[in-house]
Amino acid sequence: MHAAYTRRMASRRDDDDRADSARIARRAVERLSEGRSGSVGDAVDDAARELRARAGFRRPTRAELRAHAQAHEESLGPGVRARRVVDTLEEALEVLAALEECVIARDPEGAERPAPEVYGRAAVGAIDLDPTVHIRVVTSLSIGDLAAAAVAAGLAEPAFDTVESRYGRIKRLTSEGAFAQYRIARISPGMRVDPDRDLVSGERVAHAGFAAISRRITGLGHPDP
């Protein structure tokens, strides 16, 4: 009897946790959409406070937040989500073009370098409500040169850090665009970096260059503004 009661109570707690998590996810997505929270993490914390979530509440997963974000955007009318995805990818194309132009013009072997590419979810058009676009640039130019090109393309003044990758230390800049955050990694030409692998985990990762992203935009059509 005691064991059955314990199982029922545990199941009820799980149901309550899922229900609370769903409410927090919905409110977090609304806050992001309204511009009332600056990041996904902040939005979840703000939503939990607003809804007076109990201590130790289960935080929504990224997958749950993405599902609620898609449902929220679809509720705003046809074409809203597609328009945001297109806007984000078009901005990413502008950044790619500026970086490639910089490498070709200033790197002594720029014409021989691989073109900069987008990595991760953005490379396949999976644009979250709070997206980060990862870009790799193979060049002998400094990270400062890449930063100047990114700012010229319309990004905000960047911050700089170093990634402890599987291949050694890689310099990176982080900046904000109108539609996404950008993390641009400078890959030294001497590094034998596998372009199909994550820099840290080594897992396979999607990537796409200017032409592939352009085709994806074309495939999305021309959503209403």
Order of alpha helices (4+ residues) and beta strands (2+ residues): alpha-alpha-alpha-alpha-beta-beta-alpha-beta-beta-beta-beta-alpha
